[in-house]
Amino acid sequence: MIRINEHFTKLKASYLFADIAKRVNTYVAAHPDQPIIRLGIGDVTEPLPPICIAALHAATEEMAARATFKGYGPEQGYAFLREAVAQHDFKAHGAHVEADEVFVSDGSKCDVANIQEIFAADTRLAIPDPVYPVYVDTNVMAGRTGVNDDGRYAGITYLESTAANGYVPAPPAVATDLIYLCFPNNPTGAVATRAQLAAWVAYAKKNHAIILFDAAYEAYVRTPGIPRSIYEIEGARDVAIEFRSFSKLAGFTGLRCAYTVIPKNLQARDAAGQEHSVHALWNRRHTTKFNGVSYPVQKAAAAVYSPEGQAQTKALTDFYLGNAKLIREAVQQLGMTCIGGDDAPYIWVNTGRDSWEFFDLLLNKAQVVCTPGAGFGKCGEGHVRISAFNSRSNVTTALARIAAALR
């Protein structure tokens, strides 16, 4: 008889954003005449940069002629994109990354989920709280945790991110093996200083651990001196893997393109203590299970690194940060404390009440969708995440509605 992977049964009943969608759909069905404004899920709303559209069209035309047609491409990504990534995203900022250390994929969520496949089942985990759910859930699915008890899984060292530590956790007192960090952070919008990241690199070296550094929102950093890559920290190449995406940088949420960087010198040990190249392990996994991102999409991604692309993507992220500034100021005027919005497209609001209760209040009284903090972990209770991804008119309308509902 076929059996299921019983680790899946340890997961919470449903995914956070599925819960949100269910509540919103129920409300919409009951109130079809009341339009909803969605400031919850982190999906972009503005069109792709014109330079990316032009590149997509040109690459599509190439696919229409026998002489320029492209079939299967290299699983790791075309050289033109990998070389552009290494030069513009890293070397230009003083970080050492080579083109053959870049693996192009269809999304950072997939890479963050799949990377844990190459590590042992008894790997000790360090995961922030609150956190993007994929970090926890994929390890539950893999059998690295016990059951969920009062909102937390046995077998995880939770890194509590609270107002007391500026929502940037310090390394724990206990040893761990696989560390998940995300800066600028989803959901809190907090950023880590060079000194804070250096402490994590030192911890990873001391414990022979690996840091999984999710930098999906690095394009939103505006504060001088805040690192945009873990590889800006000395020694990070020995202990860190970095994930980046074109989704929030250039609006590729519907186009799908991202990449993961694994330095060739990064090592991990087997049960006998013998060292293995993590780069080689991931390369084998990547080429075995993935057929690559389409040629037109990679050409569109490469266009981001042209002078026009740099200007257009900067304008796009500036636009969303403008929305974030309006949200942050409105929240503060309502007497609530918050973080984020200056180096990230999210505002993490301390509501002073149950986070799902506050979600329901905004949905029912203001017809605005946010994300309840409790869905990101135990430390998220009492907070909500408000996303800056929407049109300016929708954001201003939503803020007026929220103010009316709370006053």
N, C-alpha and C positions, 0 to 999 in steps of 0.2 A: 504493500500500500504506500502510495506517495505521501510524504510528510512535508509539512511546512517548516520554514526556518522560524523556530519558536521565539527567537529574540525579537521578531517583529511584534509579537503580542505584548512586549514590555513597553512599547511606545504608548504615549498618551492617545486617547481615543481618536483624535483627529489633529491635523496640522493647523497651526495658528491661523493662517490666512484663509483656510477653508472654513474655520469657525466664524471669522469675520464676514466672509462672503455669505454664509448662511443667514447671519443676522441681518445683513444689509438687504439681501434678496427678500427676506420675509417682510421687512419694513417697506420696501419698494412695492411689493405686491399689494400691501394693505393701503399704501398712500401713493398711487400712481401719478397724482397731480403735484407732488412735492419733489422737485429735482434734487438729487444728491450731489454733493461735492466731495470728491475722494482725495483726502490728504493722508491716506493710510499706507497702502502698499507702495514700495519705492520704485514705481514704474515712471519713466519719463513721459513727457507729453508733447514736447516740441519736435518739429521735423528734423530729419538728419541734416547735417551741414551740407551746403551746396557742393562743396568739393568732393564729398563722399558720394553724393548722388551722381555727379559727373563721372567719377571713377567706376561706379557700378554700371552705368550705361556703357562706358567704353569697354569694360571687361565683358559685358554681355554681348556686345558686338563682336568681340574676339571669339566668343563661343559659337558664333554663327558662320565662321569661315574655317575650312579644313586646315589652312595653314597656321591658324592661331588658336584653334580649338584646344581646350585643356580637359583631360580626363582625370583619373586619380592623380592627386598631387602628393607631395611628401607629407606623411602623417604628422611630422613635427611642425609643419608650416613651410611656406615658401620662403626662400632665402631673402627676397626683397623685403618682406615684412619683419622677419627675425632680425635682420641687420639694422633696420630702421628703429626697432624697439631698443636694441642694445645701445645704439648710439644716442638716441634722443631721450629715452626714459632713464638711462642709467649713466653712461659715460659722460654725458653733458652735465650731469649733476655730481660728478666725482665718485660715482659708484662703479665698481668693476664688474661688468657682466658681458659675456661674449655671446655672439649670435647663436652658437650651437648649444647654449645653456637655456635657450628660450623654446618653450613648447606651446604652439598655438592650439587653441581649443575653441569649443562652442559656448563656453561660459565658465566663469569662476565658481559658480555654485557646483557645477559638475566636478571641477578639479578639486575643490575643497572636500567634496564628498568622496571622491574616488581615491585621493592620495593615501587615505588611511589603509587601503587594501594592501599596500606593500610593507606594512609594519605588523609585528607579531600580535597575536590575539591578547596576550597578557601585558601589552603596552600600558604604562601608567599615564593617565590623562590629566592635563591641567586646562580647564576651560573657563572663560569668564562667565559671570552672571551679573547682569543680563547679557544675552548673547543671541546671535542669529541662530535659529533652531537647527540648521543643517549640521553644525559642528557636533552637537550632542546626538541628534537622532541617528546619524550615520554610524556612530560608534555603538549606539544601542543595537542597531541592526546587525552589526558585526559581532556582537556578543562580548564587548569589552566592559559592560556594566552589569550591575545587579538590577533589581526592580526599582520602580519609581516609588519613593516614599516621601509623602508630603512635598511633592514638587521637585525632588532631587533624586538622581540615580546613584546608587551605591557604586563605588569604584571610580568616581570622578573627584578630583581635587578642584573644588569650585573657587574661582578667583573673584571675590566679591568686589563689585564696582559700585561705589556709593558716593554720595555727596562728600563724605568724610575724606575720601582719597581722590577727589576730583574725577571720579569715575575712571581712574587709571590704576588698576591693581598692581601691587608690588609682587615680586617673586615670593612663592610660599616657603615656609620653613622646611617642608618635606620635599624629598626628591621625586621628580616626575620625569617622564620620557618624551611625551609629545605635547607641545604647548600651542594652544590656539590664541593668536592675538589679531585684533582688527583695529587699525587706525588709519585715517579718521574712523571712529567707531560707528558701527551699526549695531544697536539702535541709538546710542547716547549722543553721538556727534562729538565726543571727546577726542582730543589728540594727545599723543605722547611726546614728551620732550626727548632730546638726544640723550640726556642723562638717564631718563627712565628706560629707554630702549637699550642703552648700554648695560644697565643692570640686568635686563633679561638675557642679553647675549652672554654676560659673565655667568649667570645662573645656568644657562644651557651648556656652556663649556664645562662648568664644574660637575654637572650631572650627566654629561654625555647625552644630552637631550637634543631634540630638534624643535625649532620654532616654525609653525605654520603661520606666516604673516600675510593676512588678507588686506591688501591695499587697494581695494576696489574704488575707494573714494579719494585717492591721493590727489586727483586733479582739482579738488576743492580747497586744498590747503592754501591759505593766503598769509598766515602769520609768519614773518621772517624767522628762520632758524628751526622751524618744525620740520623734522625729516619726512620725506615723501616715500622713502624706501628704507627697509631694514638694512640694505647693503651700504647705506651711508654710514653705518656704525662699524668701526674697526672690529674685525674678527667675525662679522656676521656671516660671511661666506662659509665659514666652518660649521655653522649650526642652524642655518635658516633656509627655508623655501618661501618664495614670494608669489602671490597670486594677484593678477591685475586684469582689468576688464575694460572693454570699449563701451560697455552699456551706459554707464553714468557719465563717462567722458564725452562721448560723441552720439549718444542716443541710440546705441545698438541693441536695446533690449529686444526688439523684434527682428533684428538682423543676425545676432548671435556671433560674437567673436570676443575672445579673451586670450590670456596666455599665463603660463606658469614658468617661473625661473627656478632651476635647480643647478647650483654650482657643481662643476665636475669634481671638485675636491671634497664635497660633502659625503661623509661616510656614516654607516650604521653597522652594528655588529650582529652576527648570528648567535645561536645558542652556545656555540663553541668558542665565541670571542673573536672569530675572524671578521675582519672588516670587509664591507662591500660598498661599492659605489651606488649611492641613492639615485644619482643621475642615470646610471645604467639600468637600475631596476625600474624606474619610472619610464624610461625609454622603451623597455620591453613591454610594460603594461600598456603604454600609450599606443605603440604600433600594433599590438595584438588586438586591442579592443576599440580602436578609433581609426576612422578612415580619413580624417582631416576636415578642415573647414573649406567651404567652396572657394574657388578661385576669385569670382567676383567680390565676395565678401572680404577676402584678404586684400584685394586691391583697394576696396573702399577703406579698410582699416589703415593701410599704408598711406592713403591720402591725408590722414590726420597729421602726419609728420611733415607735410609740405608747409611752406610759409602761410599759405591761405588756410590750410587745415588747422594750424596752430592758432591763428587769429579767430577762426570761426568756432572752434571748440572752447576757446577762452571766453568768447562772447556767450556761448551756451551755458557754461558753468557759472559765469557772472550773473546771467539772468536768474538761474535757480537760487544762487546765493542772495540775490535781491529779494526774491520771495521769502527766503529764510530770515532775512533781516526784518522784514515786515512782520512775520509770524512771531519772532522772538520779542520784538518791541511790544506787540499787542498782548502777548502772554504776560509780560512784565507789568504792563499797565493794568492788567486785571488782578495784579497782586500775587501772581504765582512765580516761583523761582524756576529757572530752566538753564540748560546748558546746550551747546551746539549752535549751529546756524551760522557761525563765522568761518569755520574751516570744514564744514560738512553740510549736506543738504537736509539734515534732520535736526529737529528741536526736541529735546528730552525734557518733558514738563513734569514737575513735581506737583501733582494735583491735590495732595492732602486728603485723598479719599480712595476707595477701592477703584482699581484701574478699569475693570469691566463696567462698573457703575458709571464712571465718567464717560466711557465709550458710549454706553447706552444713552446717557444724557445728551451728548453732542449729536448722536444720530437722531434721537426722537425730538429734541427741542431746536436743533440748529440744522438738521439734515446734512451734517458734516461727518465724514468717516475719518477716524484716527486709528492708531494701533494701541491696544491696551498693553502696558508694560509687563503685566503678569505673564503674558504670552512669551516673553523673552527670558523668563526665569524668576526665581523667588525674589531677587533684589529689584526686579522691575515693578513689583507691587507698589501702588501709590503713584505710578507714573504713566504717562502716555507718550508715544512718539508721534510727532506731527511731521509730515513730509512736505518739502518745498516743491515737489514735482507736480506742477499744474500751471495753468495759465495765470497771468497776473490778475486778470479780472476775476477768475474763480477764487484766487487766494484772498483778494480784498473783500469779495462777497462773503466768503466763509468766515473771515475774521469779524465782519460786522454781525453775522449771525451768531457766532460764538459769544461775542460781547453781550448781545441781547439776551442770550440764553442764560448767561451766568450772572447777570446783574439783577 
